[in-house]
Amino acid sequence: MTEETPGFDEKPDVPSGATSDDAAESAESSHEEGAAAPAGDAAKIAGLTAQLDQVRMALGERTADLQRLQAEYQNYRRRVERDRITVKEIATASLLTELLPVLDDIGRAREHGELVGGFKSVAESLETAAAKMGLQQFGKEGEPFDPTIHEALMHSYAPDVTETTCVAVLQPGYRIGERTIRPARVAVAEPQPGATPVAGKEETANDEESGGPDEG
């Protein structure tokens, strides 16, 4: 009985009909496909990145548009509110201006001691209501004359003033906030022409008491 010893010159199995050239081509084709795959992925990534950049750009533009519209709306609201306040102030000033003669009558009645009884109660209620609406009275004796809020109806000279001064209030002025609706009508006095200023008089008196001005 003869034993068969495996041969070392056996060739690997080759598909029927296939040649060694076909096997080489198959291996080369597989290598090319593997190399083409990463290139295709890189192209897809580049395309997606470009699309993402476009989306980001569009989002930035829409965000800027929204911010601009919001700013315009806020400006519109502030303008409407400012106009509303202005219209309200004008209407209030117009109403209170019509009441000024009545308030003048009340003031004269108070000065003459005629503000008594029911008339006093009504007058005080009217003054309180006007004050709640923002009406303020101004104008006092002794304050410096200011042509922006005072109207001089009488003029004189006085030796005891150093500047043009309101010496009498003939009719009080009224304002609402910073808006003057009627200037105070006053009598003013100016320093006497050629009169020695008060400060100069005090210095002269001090010099006389000390025996004359100090010499350097």
MOWOJO-V962654 format. One record per backbone hydrogen bond with DSSP energy under -1.0 kcal/mol. NH is the residue of the N-H (numbers start at 1). CO is the residue of the C=O. If there is no record, write none. Layout:
NH_CO, NH_CO
This chain:
18_15, 23_19, 24_20, 25_21, 26_22, 27_23, 28_24, 29_25, 30_26, 31_27, 32_28, 33_29, 34_30, 35_31, 36_32, 37_33, 40_36, 41_37, 42_38, 43_39, 44_40, 45_41, 46_42, 47_43, 48_44, 49_45, 50_46, 51_47, 52_48, 53_49, 54_50, 55_51, 56_52, 57_53, 58_54, 59_55, 60_56, 61_57, 62_58, 63_59, 64_60, 65_61, 66_62, 67_63, 68_64, 69_65, 70_66, 71_67, 72_68, 73_69, 74_70, 75_71, 76_72, 77_73, 78_74, 79_75, 80_76, 81_77, 82_78, 83_79, 84_80, 85_81, 86_82, 87_83, 88_84, 89_85, 90_86, 91_87, 92_88, 93_89, 94_90, 95_91, 96_92, 97_93, 98_94, 103_99, 104_100, 105_101, 106_102, 107_103, 108_104, 109_105, 110_106, 111_107, 112_108, 113_110, 114_109, 116_114, 121_117, 122_118, 123_119, 124_120, 125_121, 126_122, 127_123, 128_124, 129_125, 130_126, 131_127, 132_128, 133_129, 134_131, 135_130, 136_175, 138_173, 142_166, 143_140, 145_164, 149_146, 150_146, 151_184, 153_186, 154_186, 156_188, 158_190, 165_189, 166_143, 167_187, 168_187, 170_185, 171_185, 173_138, 174_182, 175_136, 176_179, 179_176, 181_174, 182_174, 184_149, 185_171, 186_151, 187_168, 188_154, 189_165, 190_156, 192_158, 195_192, 201_197, 202_198, 203_199, 204_200, 205_201, 206_202, 207_203, 208_204, 209_205, 210_206, 212_207
